Amino acid sequence: MNKKWLYLPLVFSLFLTGCWDQVQLNQIKLIKAGGFDYTKDGKVRTTAAIPQVQPGAKDEGQERSQVFSAVGHTARQTRIYLDRRIAERVDSSKNLIIVLGKEAAQKDIYNILDVFYRDPKSALNAKLAISSKKASDIINTRFQEPNVATGNLGEYLYDLVESAEETSFLPDVNIQTICPVMFDPGQDFALPYLQPDKKEVEVIGVAVFKEHVMAGTILGPKSILFNFLNAQESNKSTSATRKLPDINESGPTKYVTFRIKKSKRKFNVSVNQKGDIRADLTLNLAVSIGEIPMKHKTDAEGVKMVEQQLSKELTKEAHGIIKKLQSYNSDTFGVGRQLIAFHNDAWRKIDQKNYFKTVDFHSKVNVKVVGFGIIE
């Protein structure tokens, strides 16, 4: 064998660049949760949770989140200041969630998010949420559960939001998915809305936006119907409890709990010759009864009664949600997007900033009971 061939791998290795962007984990501090607020003088306050592994014998191997904060004129400048306060270099490539304070959300949120879209190492799949108070209140929470208080705060908040998404309580969004919607003149978006307490964080609804600014909220169980109306439901079944409006009873006998097994939304936008915009929205739900007082019959007549009562109650709730969205001027349904695509001439003539307030909505929720659990 010619020995010259043995030197070829050595020659080719000279042209290999190697891992030019490698980062040693022992040289950086990974941010797993970050929060942004505005100070009284208009500066940006960044609060970051960084998990640290405990070296002591008692807690060896356990993680404890350390919280750091910095104030600057921009989000990027605050990150530079964080670097000066922490021994290793700060890295946000593994960040799991970004929380914006309510005051920050009521201003242009893109001013804060711009740094994430420009940095090639940003974690664009990180969750994005709004705090009903300050973002720092959530990042600084000391939880009741011991494993959370000493664990990874970012993972806990991420799992908290993700579990609510799986039950259709929240829309499934992240930093990347909202970017094109923020710049779409015909559609708006919603983000998770969190309530901080001294020892816990609770998911209480959704914050809806007009362009880049928070316009209002949809709170409590109504956020589930809001997500179904926006065709953002989860593949997993969702449970809900509603009142039967025409039942002359009090207490538990007036309520029914059901699981939404399947949903189908029909949404159509039309424009008449006068230029008036009409939106027809029909939501069909197939549900399984999870809890119902035994006095209500489950024969054909009883099932029909439950279907009619639930349809009536949810239709009324849908009307209220749509009315609230129109008062916020927040087009999360994408009426404008359909006008741009299918009625472009009409779109060019209307007030593209306030068209959603004038849309004539016709909404209906139809409920069909497909099961009663294991008891018939």
Sequence and secondary structure as in RCSB ss.txt:
>XXXX:A:sequence
MNKKWLYLPLVFSLFLTGCWDQVQLNQIKLIKAGGFDYTKDGKVRTTAAIPQVQPGAKDEGQERSQVFSAVGHTA
RQTRIYLDRRIAERVDSSKNLIIVLGKEAAQKDIYNILDVFYRDPKSALNAKLAISSKKASDIINTRFQEPNVAT
GNLGEYLYDLVESAEETSFLPDVNIQTICPVMFDPGQDFALPYLQPDKKEVEVIGVAVFKEHVMAGTILGPKSIL
FNFLNAQESNKSTSATRKLPDINESGPTKYVTFRIKKSKRKFNVSVNQKGDIRADLTLNLAVSIGEIPMKHKTDA
EGVKMVEQQLSKELTKEAHGIIKKLQSYNSDTFGVGRQLIAFHNDAWRKIDQKNYFKTVDFHSKVNVKVVGFGII
E
>XXXX:A:secstr
  GGGGGHHHHHHTT    TT   GGGEEE  EEEEEE TTS EEEEEEEEEE  SSSSTT EEEEEEEEEESSH
HHHHHHHHHHSSSEEE TT  EEEE HHHHTS THHHHHHHHH TT  TTSEEEEESS HHHHHT   SSHHHHT
S HHHHHHHHHHHHHHTTSS    HHHHHHHHT TT   EEEEEEE SS EEEEEEEEEETTEEEEEEETTHHHH
HHHHTT   SS EEEEEE TT    GGGGEEEEEEEEEEEEEEEEE TT  EEEEEEEEEEEEEEE  TTS  SH
HHHHHHHHHHHHHHHHHHHHHHHHHHHHT  TT HHHHHHHH HHHHHHS TTTGGGG EEEEEEEEEEEE TT 
 
